[in-house]
Structures are given as C-alpha cells and as structure tokens.
Amino acid sequence: MFRGNSFWAGVVSGGLSQINDSRAYSNGVINRGEYAANTTCNVTSAVGVMAGVEYGAMLGSAVMPGIGTVAGAMIGGVIGDRVGRTVGTTAGSIMFKR
C-alpha cells in the first residue's frame, strides 16, 4: 500500500493544500491555531487520497479490469479525500479548538 501513483497523488493533493494554508498563515489571514488545524486536515486528506486511489483501483480492477481500474482510482481518490478532510477537520477542531 502507498506506493507509486497513489503515493504521489496523496503527496500532491496534501502538498498543494498545505502550500495554500502556509501562504494564508504568512499573510496573516489565518492564525496559528487555524494553521495547525488545517495542517491536520491536509495530512489526513493526503492519506485518504492515497488509500482511496489504491483501494478504488483494486475494486475497479475486480469489477472491470482496465477502465474499471482507472475509474475506481479516480472515484476512490475523491471519496478518500472527502473522508480524510472530514476526519482531519474534526480532529483538528478538537485538538486545536478552532
């Protein structure tokens, strides 16, 4: 798990979100607590994308090899991102009391 394309999909997704949050923090748009909470959300989102792409592709391959692999990876990535963001937002809010 978490190798190859799924790894890089998560790194790019979480990395871009973190860059945006870092810019907002350095420009004073968000405070330290919000930045920490957003970082938690970005990390869990990246892991969610990685897992979603990996397991979505696996499920898609089982249903329809070829096109199912691609469709499963894309759908799994989106679902993984949403689940990861939900978990990260909740955890970040609790840990950093936004």
Summary of the structure (lengths in Angstrom):
residues: 98
radius of gyration: 15.1
end to end distance: 32.9
largest distance: 48.9
contacts: 336
relative contact order: 0.18
helix: 86%
strand: 0%
